[in-house]
Amino acid sequence: MWSEADTVSHLEPAKELVASGRFFAHGEPVVMRTPGYSWFLVPGVVFRQPVAVALVAQVLLGGAGLWLVFSLGGGYLGNFRAAAWAAWLLALEPVSIQYTSEVVTEALSAALVLLVFGLLVRYEQQGRPAWAAAAGAAMSAAAFVRPVLLVLLPFGLLAVLVAGLRNHRGRSVAVALALA
């Protein structure tokens, strides 16, 4: 299966973005969707193969997600055996496999959430404010794909605050981000 009913509601605005630069479908503004996934589909629309390009990109995102899970488990927790198990479990998880083969938002949003966590771990390890800013940008991108992910925002801000207080290097940035 490569398409769901949701596919059209993302594909039509992607076609309009390419044609006119507007987030419209059927001549009217799209107000019930965010534009993130439609922007993701734009390269496929440009090459006139939106489904094929989206599926290839989603498979690549799935691979990147496996690498991020392994990296988070191995690099942050220091347990490469557990990291390998986590990556294998994700690779064999049926729902993830299904959503990678459909033109829907799940594969992209999952990869973006893993990227947010990876960037927050980098910030916690290195204390460089640029990592926290990159995590914020990735969270913004994730929210443009799946607005429900905004519920993670307070947890991300708390992670930045705790990391900033722990390493003392990013304290002012962490406090400012947490207050924002």
Long-range contacts (C-beta under 8 A, 24 or more apart in sequence): 1-98, 1-101, 1-102, 2-51, 2-55, 2-101, 2-102, 2-103, 3-51, 3-102, 3-103, 4-102, 4-103, 4-104, 6-104, 6-105, 7-51, 7-102, 7-103, 7-104, 9-33, 10-37, 10-38, 10-41, 10-103, 10-104, 10-105, 11-38, 11-41, 11-45, 11-50, 11-103, 13-38, 14-38, 14-39, 14-41, 14-42, 14-44, 14-45, 14-50, 15-45, 15-50, 17-42, 17-45, 18-42, 18-45, 18-46, 34-143, 34-144, 34-145, 34-146, 34-147, 35-144, 36-105, 36-108, 36-141, 36-142, 36-143, 36-144, 36-145, 36-146, 37-105, 37-108, 37-145, 39-144, 40-108, 40-145, 41-103, 50-103, 51-103, 54-103, 55-100, 55-101, 55-103, 58-99, 58-100, 58-101, 58-103, 58-107, 58-108, 59-100, 61-100, 61-107, 61-108, 61-110, 61-111, 62-96, 62-100, 62-107, 62-111, 64-111, 64-114, 65-90, 65-96, 65-107, 65-110, 65-111, 65-114, 66-90, 66-91, 68-111, 68-114, 68-115, 68-117, 68-118, 69-114, 71-118, 72-114, 72-117, 72-118, 72-121, 75-121, 76-121, 76-125, 105-145, 105-146, 108-145, 109-142, 109-145, 109-146, 109-149, 112-138, 112-139, 112-141, 112-142, 112-145, 112-149, 113-142, 113-149, 113-152, 116-142, 116-152, 116-156, 120-156, 120-159, 120-160, 120-163, 123-160, 123-163, 123-170, 124-159, 124-162, 124-163, 124-166, 124-167, 127-163, 127-164, 127-167, 127-168, 127-169, 127-170, 128-169, 128-170, 129-170, 129-173, 132-160, 132-163, 132-164, 132-170, 132-173, 132-174, 132-177, 135-160, 136-177
